[in-house]
Amino acid sequence: MRTVLPLSLAAALAGCSPWTSPQAGRALYVQNCAACHGADARGGAQVPDLTQITARAGGTYPRMLILDKLDGYAQGQTAYAGAEMPNFGDLLTGRLMRVQTPSGLSRPLPEKIIALDAYLASIQR
């Protein structure tokens, strides 16, 4: 039986794992996201500045929204200025970690997605 962790606890534990750390997420960012969002994650005309996610969300990092976009729930939807989020392919593979949602339900997410989210949270300005 898998243990269901509250999102905040899961995020805290994720920071302890070498597979879900911001450092692991940075490597994944460079491989999968930098081509569109830039090496510094500041985006451009057609893609958002990923260092300003918290600022755009009113001062609170919108973890579930970001996890949804990274996990493919936003696939095919306009994410920003007419641009669509791509399919992340390899990021959706590998070990899973259960994350509890604000509604009290839980869902499994790939550790790579959790790592990428940890990196994005760590670069907020």
Sequence and secondary structure as in RCSB ss.txt:
>XXXX:A:sequence
MRTVLPLSLAAALAGCSPWTSPQAGRALYVQNCAACHGADARGGAQVPDLTQITARAGGTYPRMLILDKLDGYAQ
GQTAYAGAEMPNFGDLLTGRLMRVQTPSGLSRPLPEKIIALDAYLASIQR
>XXXX:A:secstr
      HHHHHHHHTTSTTTSHHHHHHHHHHHTHHHH TTS   SSS  GGGHHHHTTSS  HHHHHHHHTTTTT
TSEEETTEE    GGGG S EEEEE TTS EEEEEHHHHHHHHHHHHT  
